[in-house]
Amino acid sequence: MRVLIAAFAVLIAPLASAEETGERVIASLSQNAVGITSTFTGSEIFLYGAVERGRLSDARDDDIAVIVTVSGPRQPMTVRRKSRAFGIWINTTSVEIDEAPSFYAVASSAPLDEILSHTEDLRHRITVEKAVRVVGEARASASPDAFHDAAIRLSRAAGVYFESVGDVSIIGRTLFQTHIELPSNIIEGDYVARVFLLRNRAVIDKFTTRIVVSKVGFERWIYALAHEQSLIYGILSILVALFAGWGASEAFRLLRR
Amino acid sequence: MQIYLPIAELSVNVLLLLGLGGVIGMLSGLFGVGGGFLMTPLLIFIGIPPAVAVATGANQLVASSVSGVLSHLRRKTVDLRMGFVLTAGGAVGSVIGVQIFSLLRALGQIELLVSLCYVVFLGAIGGMMFFESVRALRRAKYGAPRKPRKHHGWIHGLPLKVRFRTSKLYISAIPPVLIGVAVGILAAIMGVGGGFIMVPAMIYLLGMPTVVVVGTSLFQIIFVTGLTTLLHATENQTVDAPLAIILMLGGVIGAQFGAAMGVRMKGEQLRILLAAMVLAVALKLGFDLVVTPGELYSFGESH
């Protein structure tokens, strides 16, 4: 019973703050599924949303802010550091980042430090810096923060982590819209889009929805075959190569005649 | 025109890949080498993960060596018996090589191993070829007589002698098997056919006639790269079939142009050019190992 009450309390907690101001946020995506086909060059997802109020909007609502985050599947990752040994650069130390999203985009209606407090950021893990976590064993290593920062820097350089300040446009105090570019080097899995409604640097409501990214058609087939039937895949790869080599040799013999 | 590669998990321009296959095919037609030593570093350079580049490179080499062997078979310039002996060693070598590859990949040292192998082997072979060719050109100029090839006495003292009719040799099977093992290991680690090691070894160590060397080496490369492809596919799941097919397509077309160009050029000039290219690749990779990198951190492959 106590567990139930606790669970209920957790469920009701975010609602409570929304109750106080009577504001709720809802949103919808242009698509909830992204298929990676052989011509996939990335995808652009549009998000539309609205703030619900039990009253008419007025000048008090000019100070609302919206942050949208899209996060790829979370996974542990290894970050390695090179150092010079025997005159050459070798990977010497590595740190396991416990949890890092494979993709992370943050769009906001204003600069994040103006609309989001540090405690709210910690609670909801909104900024890129908070979304990547080094805990447990890795914390004990010599310089976990350097590896944490490196993971973010590398992901930014690869174009899978980014912020777009001002990309959420709020229309008439109630409606808002934004778009998130998914690059071509994203991985498969369940992506989570979160929409935060903020006032006075505090989150007053939150909306979550899912985007399923998966390889489809030929790409799906090749990937599944390579991983689940790797022996057959290997044999097929060789047969294709043998055939290509034989075909080329025959084709050019005919051409020369 | 972009294509998404399902195993490498990124999108690459098809024309770039076709061009890459074409240029390397042209060089291989021109010089009679597989071109794997250029293909793998270039694939890594355009952003393909090293493990995928090595495995896919091996797959692509199966196609180019098959088309090469078929024309050598028609000219009867393949020593099949020698080919099978080399292949037996090569099979053992590629199994060992793929194991080493998997182990070092897990340890995060695979890029270092691949780079080091390239620097050491390409540097040594390129250097040897370069000086040899320069000396040969000088000899041709001053008309000095060419020294007769030395036959190594110790090779003839080994047991398990086999008669290789096409090569006109009666030697122990042990040295060819050992050469096969060495080349197999390199094929698995470097994603190369190993022709650049095999050909000099056959000429200088085994004393095979030059005429059968290229065909026999290609014959053995089919099996070694084929086995390497299979092992990488099952152990590491890193063979990207669509990537391999595009490279093959570019490669076979390029090879025909290369072969046509090769007819018009002198052998020694070709070898100097090839040596210069091999040395350039080795120097570039060596330089990257020594110079302080702009980014000290990198993601491990197994994340």
Interface residues (C-beta under 8 A of the other chain):
Chain A: I36 T37 S38 T39 F40 T41 G42 Q75 P76 M77 T78 V79 R80 R81 K82 S83 R84 G87 I88 W89 I90 N91 S94 A146 F147 A150 A151 R153 L154 A157 S184 N185 I187 K215 F218 E219 I222 Y223 A226 H227 S230 L231 Y233 G234 I235 L236 S237 I238 V240 A241 L242 A244 G245 W246 A248 S249 F252
Chain B: Q2 I3 Y4 P6 I7 E9 L10 S11 N59 Q60 V62 A63 S64 S65 V66 S67 G68 L70 S71 G108 Q109 E111 L112 I222 G226 T229 L230 L231 H232 A233 T234 Q237 V239 A241 P242 A244 I245 M248 L249 V252 A255 Q256 L289 V290 T292 P293 E295 L296 Y297 S298 F299 G300 S302 H303
